[in-house]
Amino acid sequence: MALAVTHVIGTIFILDLFRHYVFGKEKFPRYLLLIGGIAGLAPDLDIPLSWFLSLVSGGEVALHGVFTHSLLFVVLFSLLGLFFHVRNIEKWRNILFVIAAGWFMHIVLDCLFNPYSSFLWPFGIDTIIFCPEWVGGMYRSSIDAIILVTWLVHEELHNRIKDYL
Protein backbone atom coordinates (compact mmCIF):
# COMPACT_ATOMS: atom_id res chain seq x y z
CA MET A 1 0.00 0.00 0.00
CA ALA A 2 1.28 3.46 -0.88
CA LEU A 3 1.56 6.17 1.76
CA ALA A 4 -1.22 8.76 2.13
CA VAL A 5 0.89 11.62 0.75
CA THR A 6 1.75 9.51 -2.30
CA HIS A 7 -1.94 9.04 -3.05
CA VAL A 8 -2.58 12.80 -2.91
CA ILE A 9 0.57 14.01 -4.70
CA GLY A 10 0.51 11.27 -7.33
CA THR A 11 -3.11 11.99 -8.21
CA ILE A 12 -2.57 15.74 -8.38
CA PHE A 13 0.51 15.25 -10.57
CA ILE A 14 -1.28 13.00 -13.08
CA LEU A 15 -4.36 15.25 -13.18
CA ASP A 16 -2.16 18.31 -13.64
CA LEU A 17 -0.53 16.68 -16.67
CA PHE A 18 -4.00 16.17 -18.15
CA ARG A 19 -4.84 19.77 -17.23
CA HIS A 20 -1.83 21.14 -19.10
CA TYR A 21 -1.62 18.81 -22.10
CA VAL A 22 -5.17 17.61 -22.77
CA PHE A 23 -7.89 19.90 -21.42
CA GLY A 24 -6.22 23.27 -20.84
CA LYS A 25 -6.32 25.47 -17.76
CA GLU A 26 -9.59 27.14 -18.74
CA LYS A 27 -11.51 23.86 -18.93
CA PHE A 28 -9.74 22.28 -15.95
CA PRO A 29 -9.54 24.78 -13.07
CA ARG A 30 -7.22 24.26 -10.12
CA TYR A 31 -10.04 23.43 -7.70
CA LEU A 32 -10.48 20.18 -9.65
CA LEU A 33 -6.87 19.29 -8.80
CA LEU A 34 -7.71 19.75 -5.12
CA ILE A 35 -10.82 17.60 -5.43
CA GLY A 36 -8.82 14.98 -7.31
CA GLY A 37 -6.11 14.95 -4.65
CA ILE A 38 -8.70 14.44 -1.91
CA ALA A 39 -10.40 11.73 -3.99
CA GLY A 40 -7.00 10.07 -4.35
CA LEU A 41 -7.04 9.57 -0.59
CA ALA A 42 -10.78 8.89 -0.18
CA PRO A 43 -10.63 5.07 -0.39
CA ASP A 44 -8.61 5.13 2.83
CA LEU A 45 -11.56 6.58 4.75
CA ASP A 46 -12.11 2.99 5.82
CA ILE A 47 -9.12 3.34 8.17
CA PRO A 48 -10.68 5.91 10.55
CA LEU A 49 -14.00 4.08 10.15
CA SER A 50 -12.26 0.90 11.34
CA TRP A 51 -10.80 2.78 14.32
CA PHE A 52 -14.23 4.15 15.25
CA LEU A 53 -15.96 0.78 14.91
CA SER A 54 -13.19 -0.89 16.93
CA LEU A 55 -13.63 1.70 19.67
CA VAL A 56 -17.41 1.30 19.74
CA SER A 57 -17.44 -2.49 19.52
CA GLY A 58 -14.53 -3.08 21.89
CA GLY A 59 -12.97 -5.51 19.42
CA GLU A 60 -10.77 -5.12 16.40
CA VAL A 61 -12.60 -4.19 13.21
CA ALA A 62 -10.40 -4.18 10.09
CA LEU A 63 -12.18 -2.78 7.05
CA HIS A 64 -9.15 -1.37 5.26
CA GLY A 65 -9.00 -2.44 1.65
CA VAL A 66 -12.16 -4.51 1.82
CA PHE A 67 -14.74 -2.55 -0.16
CA THR A 68 -13.62 1.08 -0.57
CA HIS A 69 -10.73 -0.04 -2.75
CA SER A 70 -13.10 -1.46 -5.34
CA LEU A 71 -13.41 -0.40 -8.96
CA LEU A 72 -17.14 -0.40 -8.27
CA PHE A 73 -16.78 3.12 -6.85
CA VAL A 74 -14.87 4.29 -9.93
CA VAL A 75 -17.68 2.99 -12.12
CA LEU A 76 -20.32 4.56 -9.86
CA PHE A 77 -18.71 8.04 -9.97
CA SER A 78 -18.15 7.71 -13.72
CA LEU A 79 -21.81 6.81 -14.29
CA LEU A 80 -22.91 9.77 -12.18
CA GLY A 81 -20.57 11.96 -14.25
CA LEU A 82 -22.16 10.62 -17.43
CA PHE A 83 -25.60 11.40 -16.02
CA PHE A 84 -24.58 15.04 -15.48
CA HIS A 85 -22.91 15.09 -18.91
CA VAL A 86 -26.19 14.08 -20.56
CA ARG A 87 -27.97 16.78 -18.55
CA ASN A 88 -25.34 19.37 -19.65
CA ILE A 89 -24.37 20.14 -16.06
CA GLU A 90 -20.68 20.70 -16.69
CA LYS A 91 -19.50 21.56 -13.17
CA TRP A 92 -20.81 18.38 -11.51
CA ARG A 93 -19.80 16.26 -14.49
CA ASN A 94 -16.22 17.46 -14.12
CA ILE A 95 -16.20 17.01 -10.35
CA LEU A 96 -17.52 13.45 -10.57
CA PHE A 97 -15.11 12.46 -13.34
CA VAL A 98 -12.20 13.88 -11.32
CA ILE A 99 -13.37 11.95 -8.24
CA ALA A 100 -13.51 8.77 -10.35
CA ALA A 101 -10.00 9.48 -11.65
CA GLY A 102 -8.64 10.13 -8.15
CA TRP A 103 -10.27 6.97 -6.80
CA PHE A 104 -8.83 4.99 -9.72
CA MET A 105 -5.34 6.42 -9.12
CA HIS A 106 -5.55 5.29 -5.50
CA ILE A 107 -6.36 1.76 -6.61
CA VAL A 108 -3.52 1.79 -9.17
CA LEU A 109 -1.00 2.98 -6.58
CA ASP A 110 -2.13 0.37 -4.08
CA CYS A 111 -1.89 -2.25 -6.80
CA LEU A 112 1.74 -1.24 -7.46
CA PHE A 113 2.64 -1.53 -3.79
CA ASN A 114 0.41 -4.40 -2.70
CA PRO A 115 -0.63 -7.24 -4.99
CA TYR A 116 -3.31 -8.35 -2.51
CA SER A 117 -5.80 -5.63 -3.39
CA SER A 118 -9.55 -6.14 -3.41
CA PHE A 119 -10.30 -3.90 -6.36
CA LEU A 120 -12.68 -6.47 -7.85
CA TRP A 121 -14.92 -6.54 -4.77
CA PRO A 122 -17.70 -7.83 -4.53
CA PHE A 123 -16.91 -10.38 -7.21
CA GLY A 124 -14.31 -12.26 -5.12
CA ILE A 125 -11.83 -12.66 -7.99
CA ASP A 126 -8.20 -13.21 -6.95
CA THR A 127 -6.46 -9.95 -7.82
CA ILE A 128 -2.87 -11.17 -7.43
CA ILE A 129 -2.77 -11.85 -11.18
CA PHE A 130 -3.65 -8.20 -11.89
CA CYS A 131 -1.40 -6.62 -9.30
CA PRO A 132 2.15 -7.86 -9.38
CA GLU A 133 4.17 -5.98 -6.79
CA TRP A 134 6.06 -3.56 -9.03
CA VAL A 135 7.37 -1.21 -6.39
CA GLY A 136 9.06 -2.74 -3.38
CA GLY A 137 8.43 -1.65 0.18
CA MET A 138 11.82 0.00 0.47
CA TYR A 139 10.72 2.71 -1.99
CA ARG A 140 7.42 3.35 -0.25
CA SER A 141 8.76 6.12 1.98
CA SER A 142 10.45 8.07 -0.82
CA ILE A 143 8.14 7.75 -3.82
CA ASP A 144 6.05 10.76 -2.75
CA ALA A 145 9.16 12.95 -2.66
CA ILE A 146 10.17 11.72 -6.12
CA ILE A 147 6.70 12.51 -7.50
CA LEU A 148 6.65 15.96 -5.88
CA VAL A 149 10.11 16.94 -7.13
CA THR A 150 9.31 15.63 -10.64
CA TRP A 151 6.09 17.66 -10.69
CA LEU A 152 7.84 20.84 -9.48
CA VAL A 153 10.62 20.44 -12.07
CA HIS A 154 8.01 19.91 -14.79
CA GLU A 155 6.13 23.04 -13.75
CA GLU A 156 9.30 25.14 -13.57
CA LEU A 157 10.59 23.94 -16.96
CA HIS A 158 7.32 24.95 -18.57
CA ASN A 159 7.10 28.26 -16.65
CA ARG A 160 3.93 27.08 -14.94
CA ILE A 161 5.12 27.08 -11.35
CA LYS A 162 3.66 30.57 -11.03
CA ASP A 163 0.18 29.02 -11.39
CA TYR A 164 0.58 27.72 -7.85
CA LEU A 165 2.20 30.68 -6.11
Backbone bond lengths (Angstrom), bond angles and torsions (degrees), N, CA, C in turn:
res aa  C-N    CA-C-N  psi(-1)  N-CA   C-N-CA  omega(-1)  CA-C   N-CA-C  phi
1 M - - - 1.438 - - 1.528 108.53 -
2 A 1.307 116.15 136.03 1.461 121.79 177.75 1.529 109.81 -75.78
3 L 1.322 116.12 158.51 1.457 120.61 177.87 1.525 110.15 -73.77
4 A 1.337 116.55 159.57 1.461 121.91 -177.08 1.528 112.17 -58.12
5 V 1.327 117.20 -43.86 1.465 120.45 -179.22 1.528 110.34 -63.68
6 T 1.313 117.44 -35.70 1.463 121.00 178.93 1.526 110.25 -63.03
7 H 1.318 116.70 -39.96 1.464 119.90 178.60 1.531 111.15 -62.24
8 V 1.315 117.00 -42.73 1.469 120.81 -178.42 1.529 110.85 -71.59
9 I 1.328 117.00 -53.89 1.463 121.63 -176.97 1.522 111.58 -64.25
10 G 1.317 117.55 -43.58 1.460 120.63 179.89 1.520 112.15 -61.06
11 T 1.321 116.55 -42.67 1.462 120.64 179.10 1.522 111.00 -66.28
12 I 1.318 117.11 -45.37 1.469 120.21 179.03 1.526 110.24 -60.99
13 F 1.319 117.58 -42.29 1.460 121.39 -179.37 1.536 111.37 -61.36
14 I 1.321 117.03 -48.85 1.467 120.69 -179.78 1.531 110.60 -63.78
15 L 1.335 117.18 -44.94 1.465 119.77 178.84 1.523 111.75 -63.70
16 D 1.326 116.60 -35.88 1.462 119.88 179.48 1.531 111.13 -67.12
17 L 1.324 117.09 -34.69 1.467 119.65 175.09 1.534 110.26 -63.00
18 F 1.326 116.55 -42.78 1.469 119.82 175.95 1.521 110.83 -64.42
19 R 1.323 116.61 -37.18 1.470 121.14 179.03 1.526 110.63 -61.23
20 H 1.319 116.43 -44.62 1.467 120.39 -176.23 1.521 113.10 -78.27
21 Y 1.334 117.72 -40.90 1.456 120.12 -169.48 1.530 115.15 -102.49
22 V 1.324 118.13 -16.72 1.459 119.54 -176.65 1.527 111.56 -114.32
23 F 1.335 116.61 -56.66 1.461 120.26 -171.03 1.527 114.03 -93.65
24 G 1.315 117.45 -34.65 1.463 121.02 -174.68 1.521 110.89 92.19
25 K 1.331 115.24 154.11 1.463 120.50 -175.53 1.529 112.55 -66.52
26 E 1.319 117.18 -30.41 1.457 120.07 -177.85 1.529 111.16 -69.10
27 K 1.317 116.92 -38.62 1.463 121.14 -178.12 1.524 112.83 -89.00
28 F 1.330 116.97 -9.29 1.462 120.87 -176.94 1.529 107.93 -135.77
29 P 1.340 117.65 78.34 1.459 120.42 -177.17 1.532 112.72 -66.04
30 R 1.326 114.72 161.81 1.468 120.43 -175.84 1.514 113.49 -61.81
31 Y 1.338 118.30 -30.40 1.463 118.63 -178.80 1.532 110.97 -61.21
32 L 1.337 117.27 -26.30 1.459 119.65 176.36 1.526 111.27 -69.18
33 L 1.330 117.32 -30.72 1.470 119.96 174.76 1.527 110.23 -64.44
34 L 1.333 115.85 -41.71 1.469 120.15 177.82 1.522 110.63 -62.39
35 I 1.326 116.79 -47.27 1.463 120.40 178.65 1.526 110.36 -60.80
36 G 1.326 116.69 -42.23 1.457 120.35 178.50 1.519 112.55 -63.16
37 G 1.332 116.65 -40.54 1.467 120.01 177.87 1.519 111.98 -62.97
38 I 1.329 116.43 -41.78 1.469 120.74 177.38 1.530 109.90 -66.15
39 A 1.336 116.26 -42.20 1.471 119.83 178.46 1.524 110.94 -64.14
40 G 1.333 117.30 -29.40 1.456 120.86 177.03 1.514 112.70 -66.18
41 L 1.315 116.97 -19.03 1.461 122.05 177.73 1.525 112.21 -103.53
42 A 1.322 117.36 -16.86 1.470 122.82 -173.06 1.532 115.40 -53.62
43 P 1.330 120.19 -39.27 1.470 117.59 179.85 1.532 113.66 -59.92
44 D 1.311 117.42 -19.63 1.464 119.97 178.53 1.530 113.16 -84.84
45 L 1.328 117.18 8.33 1.470 119.49 174.10 1.524 111.01 -64.69
46 D 1.319 116.46 -14.73 1.459 119.04 176.99 1.538 112.35 -70.42
47 I 1.319 117.33 -16.50 1.472 120.14 178.36 1.529 110.78 -70.02
48 P 1.367 119.30 -56.38 1.469 116.94 176.91 1.530 112.48 -64.62
49 L 1.323 118.26 -28.98 1.465 120.35 175.40 1.531 110.07 -63.71
50 S 1.326 116.89 -40.51 1.469 121.09 176.39 1.523 111.11 -63.00
51 W 1.339 116.64 -42.01 1.469 119.89 178.13 1.523 110.36 -60.68
52 F 1.335 116.08 -46.44 1.464 120.62 -178.30 1.531 110.83 -62.75
53 L 1.328 116.80 -47.19 1.462 120.36 -179.81 1.526 111.48 -65.48
54 S 1.317 117.98 -34.25 1.464 121.30 175.67 1.519 110.56 -65.46
55 L 1.325 116.54 -41.15 1.461 121.27 178.88 1.525 111.02 -64.39
56 V 1.318 116.28 -45.09 1.468 121.13 -177.61 1.526 111.41 -69.88
57 S 1.326 116.92 -41.84 1.460 120.28 -175.64 1.529 113.27 -82.02
58 G 1.324 116.79 -21.49 1.455 120.13 -177.65 1.520 113.48 82.33
59 G 1.303 117.46 -2.53 1.461 122.60 177.19 1.513 109.50 -121.03
60 E 1.312 115.79 178.58 1.457 118.70 -179.31 1.531 110.07 -89.03
61 V 1.319 115.09 123.95 1.459 121.95 176.14 1.526 106.72 -115.20
62 A 1.319 116.90 119.94 1.465 121.89 -178.00 1.525 109.24 -117.82
63 L 1.312 116.26 98.75 1.456 121.64 179.73 1.524 113.18 -101.16
64 H 1.332 116.52 -7.84 1.461 118.93 -172.59 1.524 112.32 -60.05
65 G 1.321 114.62 125.78 1.447 121.24 176.55 1.513 114.87 80.03
66 V 1.326 117.70 5.72 1.450 119.65 -176.27 1.520 111.45 -81.75
67 F 1.318 118.03 -57.98 1.462 119.24 -176.41 1.522 113.88 -124.12
68 T 1.329 119.26 -27.43 1.468 119.83 -178.29 1.523 112.16 -72.76
69 H 1.301 117.52 -14.92 1.457 121.38 179.70 1.536 111.60 -95.05
70 S 1.299 115.90 24.69 1.449 122.08 -177.54 1.528 112.00 -94.08
71 L 1.327 115.70 145.02 1.458 120.94 173.96 1.526 111.57 -66.19
72 L 1.311 116.58 -13.12 1.454 121.36 176.86 1.528 111.20 -56.94
73 F 1.327 117.46 -38.78 1.461 121.22 178.55 1.525 111.66 -69.48
74 V 1.320 117.10 -36.63 1.471 121.24 176.47 1.524 109.42 -61.83
75 V 1.313 115.92 -45.16 1.466 120.50 178.74 1.524 110.44 -64.32
76 L 1.329 117.20 -42.96 1.464 121.16 179.86 1.530 111.64 -59.79
77 F 1.337 117.63 -49.35 1.472 120.71 179.37 1.523 111.21 -65.63
78 S 1.320 117.50 -35.36 1.470 120.52 177.50 1.524 111.08 -66.28
79 L 1.326 116.87 -41.96 1.466 120.14 178.11 1.526 111.54 -64.99
80 L 1.326 116.65 -39.92 1.464 119.47 175.48 1.528 110.82 -63.43
81 G 1.335 116.79 -38.97 1.459 121.08 176.00 1.518 111.54 -62.44
82 L 1.326 116.62 -40.75 1.468 120.54 176.75 1.523 111.64 -64.44
83 F 1.336 116.61 -37.87 1.458 120.89 176.60 1.531 110.47 -58.46
84 F 1.331 116.65 -47.57 1.466 120.46 179.16 1.527 111.82 -69.95
85 H 1.322 117.19 -29.24 1.467 120.63 175.54 1.531 110.52 -64.27
86 V 1.319 116.24 -44.87 1.467 121.04 178.76 1.526 110.58 -63.27
87 R 1.320 116.56 -34.74 1.467 121.82 179.75 1.529 112.87 -83.04
88 N 1.335 117.02 0.63 1.475 123.47 -178.58 1.530 112.76 58.69
89 I 1.320 115.90 38.45 1.460 121.48 175.04 1.522 106.56 -104.94
90 E 1.329 114.73 87.72 1.457 122.27 -168.91 1.532 113.41 -63.83
91 K 1.322 117.36 -43.03 1.465 120.18 -175.50 1.528 111.29 -60.03
92 W 1.323 118.03 -50.22 1.461 120.69 -178.00 1.521 111.83 -72.29
93 R 1.322 116.91 -31.05 1.463 120.16 174.30 1.519 109.64 -59.38
94 N 1.332 115.99 -49.42 1.464 120.50 -178.64 1.523 111.78 -63.33
95 I 1.322 116.21 -43.06 1.470 120.09 179.84 1.529 110.36 -60.92
96 L 1.311 116.96 -46.85 1.465 120.04 -177.58 1.528 112.23 -67.92
97 F 1.317 117.61 -37.74 1.466 119.67 176.13 1.530 111.50 -66.21
98 V 1.329 116.94 -37.24 1.471 120.41 177.87 1.530 110.18 -68.65
99 I 1.333 117.62 -38.40 1.468 120.26 175.85 1.529 109.69 -62.37
100 A 1.325 117.09 -44.05 1.474 120.47 178.02 1.527 110.62 -60.60
101 A 1.334 116.59 -41.71 1.471 120.29 179.40 1.525 110.81 -65.81
102 G 1.318 117.88 -43.51 1.461 121.08 178.57 1.514 111.79 -62.98
103 W 1.326 116.71 -43.12 1.467 121.82 178.58 1.531 109.80 -61.86
104 F 1.343 115.53 -43.17 1.461 120.56 179.27 1.530 110.95 -63.41
105 M 1.328 116.82 -42.39 1.474 119.92 178.83 1.523 110.77 -60.81
106 H 1.324 117.27 -38.02 1.463 120.54 177.69 1.529 109.81 -59.81
107 I 1.317 115.56 -46.52 1.460 120.24 -178.94 1.529 110.70 -63.33
108 V 1.331 116.78 -41.93 1.465 120.73 179.01 1.527 110.55 -62.24
109 L 1.328 117.03 -46.08 1.469 119.77 179.63 1.523 111.27 -63.22
110 D 1.326 117.47 -42.23 1.459 119.15 177.18 1.526 111.29 -64.09
111 C 1.307 116.03 -35.34 1.464 120.19 178.49 1.538 110.49 -64.36
112 L 1.332 116.68 -38.13 1.465 120.49 179.26 1.526 112.35 -66.85
113 F 1.340 116.11 -33.12 1.453 120.52 -176.16 1.523 113.54 -96.63
114 N 1.333 117.37 -20.64 1.456 120.17 -173.68 1.527 109.25 -145.63
115 P 1.314 117.78 106.42 1.462 119.25 -177.79 1.525 113.79 -69.57
116 Y 1.324 118.11 -10.75 1.460 121.21 -177.54 1.519 110.78 -96.12
117 S 1.312 116.89 51.88 1.457 122.27 179.03 1.518 109.59 -85.00
118 S 1.322 115.68 159.56 1.467 120.45 178.56 1.518 109.88 -114.14
119 F 1.334 117.42 41.96 1.445 119.31 -173.53 1.527 113.34 -72.30
120 L 1.317 117.97 -8.08 1.459 120.63 176.15 1.530 111.92 -103.12
121 W 1.336 116.79 17.95 1.461 120.46 174.91 1.513 108.17 -61.46
122 P 1.248 123.16 140.09 1.474 132.22 8.70 1.522 113.57 -97.08
123 F 1.316 118.08 18.34 1.453 120.61 -173.33 1.527 113.65 -80.54
124 G 1.330 118.35 -14.36 1.455 121.88 175.09 1.524 114.56 69.31
125 I 1.325 117.31 24.34 1.463 120.82 179.66 1.525 108.67 -84.13
126 D 1.319 117.33 136.79 1.464 122.08 179.20 1.526 109.45 -65.47
127 T 1.327 116.91 116.96 1.461 120.94 -174.63 1.520 113.68 -90.30
128 I 1.319 119.19 -0.98 1.466 120.46 -179.10 1.525 110.98 -60.24
129 I 1.321 118.18 -29.55 1.466 120.06 -179.85 1.525 111.68 -73.00
130 F 1.340 117.59 -22.54 1.453 121.46 179.21 1.525 112.71 -92.27
131 C 1.300 116.66 -21.62 1.457 121.07 -172.24 1.523 112.16 -123.71
132 P 1.306 117.93 70.58 1.465 116.70 172.31 1.524 108.97 -66.79
133 E 1.296 117.72 144.59 1.461 120.42 -177.47 1.527 108.80 -75.08
134 W 1.329 115.83 97.85 1.459 121.54 -177.64 1.516 112.08 -79.89
135 V 1.302 116.86 -38.93 1.458 121.27 -174.57 1.516 108.07 -111.85
136 G 1.318 116.26 118.11 1.452 120.74 -178.34 1.515 113.14 -70.01
137 G 1.309 115.69 161.17 1.451 122.29 -178.20 1.518 114.28 -60.46
138 M 1.326 116.94 -26.36 1.462 118.84 -177.91 1.524 112.09 -68.78
139 Y 1.326 118.39 -20.59 1.460 121.89 178.96 1.525 112.30 -91.59
140 R 1.292 116.72 -10.04 1.459 121.98 -174.31 1.524 112.56 -55.74
141 S 1.312 117.77 -39.21 1.465 120.37 -175.21 1.522 113.12 -80.94
142 S 1.326 118.64 -10.78 1.462 119.08 -177.65 1.526 114.15 -117.09
143 I 1.315 118.22 -8.40 1.459 119.82 -175.84 1.525 111.58 -64.74
144 D 1.327 117.93 -33.56 1.466 119.79 179.30 1.525 111.06 -65.93
145 A 1.324 117.28 -37.72 1.467 120.47 177.25 1.530 110.69 -66.80
146 I 1.312 116.95 -39.32 1.465 120.74 178.23 1.525 110.29 -63.64
147 I 1.321 117.49 -43.85 1.467 121.13 178.82 1.519 110.38 -63.54
148 L 1.332 117.23 -45.11 1.467 120.88 -178.41 1.531 111.22 -62.68
149 V 1.314 117.60 -47.07 1.459 120.71 -179.40 1.533 110.54 -64.70
150 T 1.329 117.31 -40.97 1.472 120.63 177.56 1.523 110.76 -60.74
151 W 1.322 116.58 -43.37 1.464 121.10 179.42 1.527 110.97 -63.75
152 L 1.337 117.17 -45.53 1.464 120.63 179.93 1.526 111.48 -64.04
153 V 1.312 117.80 -40.12 1.469 120.80 177.46 1.527 109.42 -64.35
154 H 1.310 117.39 -43.70 1.469 121.01 177.96 1.523 110.65 -58.25
155 E 1.315 117.02 -46.83 1.463 120.92 -178.77 1.530 111.03 -64.38
156 E 1.312 117.14 -40.77 1.470 120.38 -179.51 1.523 110.93 -68.39
157 L 1.322 117.80 -42.67 1.468 120.76 179.92 1.522 112.39 -61.83
158 H 1.308 116.71 -29.85 1.465 120.75 -179.18 1.527 111.76 -102.08
159 N 1.335 116.36 16.21 1.470 122.50 178.79 1.526 112.18 53.45
160 R 1.318 116.48 37.32 1.453 120.56 179.90 1.517 112.89 -111.63
161 I 1.303 117.67 0.41 1.457 120.47 -179.42 1.527 110.09 -62.14
162 K 1.326 116.29 -28.34 1.468 119.46 -179.72 1.531 112.32 -66.46
163 D 1.325 117.41 -17.22 1.471 120.40 175.97 1.519 111.45 -63.01
164 Y 1.322 117.50 -21.67 1.457 121.49 -173.57 1.521 113.05 -111.52
165 L 1.291 118.02 3.46 1.464 120.99 -179.71 1.511 111.03 -110.90
